[in-house]
Amino acid sequence: MTPSRRGSTPETYWGRRLRCWVKHPGHCPHSSTYHRRELGATPIDTEGPWRLGRRRGLDGLRGVAIMLVVAAHATVPGLDEGGHVGVTAFFVLSGFLITSLLVEEREESERVAFGAFYARRALRLLPALCALVASLLAASYVLREEFVSGSDALYSSFYAGNWIRAFGGHLSALDHTWSLAIEEQFYIVWPALLVAALAWKGRRAALLVALVGVGASLVTRVVLWQVSDDPVNRVQFGTDTRSDALLVGATLALVATGRRQWVSSGLMVAVGLVGLLVVSTLHISGQMSFVWVPTLATIAAGLAVWGIAGEGYKGWLTGAAIVLIGRRSYGLYLWHVPIFAQLGTDRIPAAIPFPLQVVLLGALSWLMTVMSWRFVEQPFLRIKDGRASRAHAAKGPATDDGRGGSAALVVGGHRQ
């Protein structure tokens, strides 16, 4: 019988772990899973195929991402790259979640209902965005101050704002909707490419398409930095130059959905989180900031996502507070920028200390987030859930193998 960890010498124990891991990765009888089973803990099932399901850790990671973005927009000292890093983490998560859902749907029903897919996206994303745009237009009219123009509202509502910014324009209080535009453009193109690749040569073809896209996006970012007349805006806001993070997430999803479940890696999650925080604190500019920070942040976010996606993750990213922030991250992302930009500079007395300003503006942002969730997002999510339930019931109970958990994950706050 294999000696227990307590009874082994360090050399013997770790030597056996290494040899066993090389021969049987993920199934080593010397692993922590084996010892938890010996001690009577509930074993982690790694026998079945991987399914997305409800993974609180992914909500927690989204909470970390939105806090980095808010801190950067609040000009918190020491987080110069927090905005870049947080948005990049959102991209990786979005690519991972959307691709997982699409692949699972195709495996279950042998097709993807594109109409239902885009209806779900619209019901999840458009109501809160339209509420923000309408509120800013109303405030501009009532206060006789142009928080946002009609053209800004139009570009943002039709998810074209990133290209306005890529060529030097601005969207006033809606400047931050550039990232939503990139995601929506990805949602338009990627599902069709994914399904076509899967139908052509299966998962390997889809992986090839995703990996080629990652490389092409990175090369485009490097080249345009050298040749563009306005490299900062073109590289930062172009869909072609920022798609690598989305496609890295898609690549991880394609690998995950094609294998058995695996035990989560708290170490990998920790390395990814530390990487995100370290990159956020870099004080750099130029090519390093706009070309390579997104690359480093993509790698760090990918490590964290993969670690969380394994079975049994119970780290601090599953805590109630960080999960709640993550599940409300969409509304918080929408509302914090207008509040910090319009109130932080002009309307709060300079006598109020900076930390207190951040707290006050953060509290107001959270209040608007809660109101958006309660009165705008939730009603439409109930419509979305009703449509999903009816479609699921039409397939029959035999197809209920976990996608209900996936839908709950998206409803729970993922920006998809």
Secondary structure, DSSP 8 states (H G I E B T S, - for coil): ----TTTS-HHHHHHHHHHHHHHSTT--TTSHHHHHHHTT------SSB------HHHHHHHHHHHHHHHHHHTT-TT-TTHHHHHHHHHHHHHHHHHHHHHHHHHHHHSS--HHHHHHHHHHHHHHHHHHHHHHHHHHHHHHT--SS-HHHHHHHHTT-HHHHHHTT---GGGGGGHHHHHHHHHHHHHHHHHHHHHHHH-HHHHHHHHHHHHHHHHHHHHHHHHH-SSHHHHHHH-HHHHHHHHHHHHHHHHHHTTSB--B--HHHHHHHHHHHHHHHT----HHIIIIIHHHHHHHHHHHHHHHHHSBT--SGGGSHHHHHHHHTHHHHHHHHHHHHHHHTTTTS-TTS-HHHHHHHHHHHHHHHHHHHIIIIIHHHHHHHHHHHHHHHHHH-GGG-SSHHHHHHHHHTT---
